[in-house]
Amino acid sequence: MKQETHRNIRKVVLSNGLTLLTESMPHVRSVALGIWLNTGSRQEASTQSGITHFIEHMVFKGTRTRSAEQIARSMDSIGGHLDAFTAKECVCFNAVVLDQHLTSALDVLSDMVLNPRFALADIDKERGVVLEEIKSEEDNPEYLLHEMFTQRFWKNHPLGRPILGTRQSVSDFSRPAIERQFGRFYRPGNMVISVAGHLQHGRVLDLVEQRFRGLKRQPFRRGDVPPAMQAHITLREKSSLEQAHFCMGVPAYPLGHERRYGAYLLNSLLGGGMSSRLFQKIREQQGLVYSVFSDLIPYRDTGGMMICAGTSMASIPRLIDGVLTEFRDLKENLIPKEELKRAKDQLKGSLMLGLESTGSRMSNLARQQMYFGRFLTLDDMKARIEVVTAEEIRTIARDFFQQQNISVSVLGRLNGLKVTRKMLAC
């Protein structure tokens, strides 16, 4: 067993490869705990698209000793909150409880992750639930737009496939396939248990060892293949929509890139809030949209920056021109000092506010371990933001905003809309 200490953060790697992280927060009375898998939907075969998310659902359907109702009641009875999510590079099962109920919460979470029942009747019922979830999302134009964009942007790669899977793939899931996928990824070397709040590290370690020491060390390798970005222009007719939904995107840095803090600042400046350039110029000055924003989507070995907005179909050309104008300005000119300071203060404030709860601290611990294998304090992150220069942001803009790499997706009543590569000059 290996142990590390960093201020009030402790890290232990058990003999079977499982990693435990704790952060003591003596001023609170709650504890957040999460069992994380360092893989997600990205590790699925194309014929098994959505199976990671499906297993997440099935884990809640019962274990060898608890029914689904007992799982729910066990958390409700102590005033706790139980949740889970599947992403493209991770899965998390988590709970937030009062400190006095830590043992009960870990009992439930560990039982769910270690002993899911995968009963055939439950699989059939949950298949219907997930198919309804897919239908619900397909009624959401923002979801459809995002899937349109990413499926072409990372074409023929798992990052381009929907986390939920497709109606066909979900309909084809079998119990043996579910059990194989579970056995492949639910291994101690692929697990991180993160706990933050009012706790004693030694007690948490004892509780985790009691429940997980029976897992045998097993070799694990993700086998990620980096995607090749494909620039595209995709226009899809959907006559039921009153508004045109628009997304423009470019390749960006992976999550661990040395210039990532500069990229975060560029995103804040471009479309990260109400004072951003896109919001002020396209919404406030031109009145073209109700909502417009930019977002960074970083992964282990790739990334993207997306600009999303909703407007009338007739206004799409003006919207494209407005976004490209900001691209050009960021590539050609240095950010004024006051604007850069405002973006830095906004980003630092967002980080600070985002780490105030036990749940956010728990998530931050796990993500830093999975992506970096080490911990950056809030002061470390603030210092890295502070040293970013206007010249660095201009360099990043020149890396990102290249005409041949720009992708565009539009969903709505097209009314003859045409978008060409020539229109995307920046």
Secondary structure by P-SEA (a helix, b strand, c coil): cbbbbcccbbbbbcccbbbbbbbbbccccbbbbbbccccccccccccccaaaaaaaaaaacccccccaaaaaaaaaaaccccccccccccccccccccccaaaaaaaaaaaaaccccccaaaaaaaaaaaaaaaaaaaacaaaaaaaaaaaaacccccccccccccaaaaaaccaaaaaaaaaaccccccbbbbbbccccaaaaaaaaaaccccccbbbbbcbbbbbbbbbbbbbbbbccccbbbbbbbbbbbcccccaaaaaaaaaaacccccccccccccccccccccccbbbbbbcccccbbbbbbcccccaaaaaaaaaaaaaaaaacccccaaaaaaaaaaaaaaaaaaaccaaaaaaaaaaaaacccccccaaaaaaaaaaccaaaaaaaaaaccccccbbbbbbccccccccccccccc
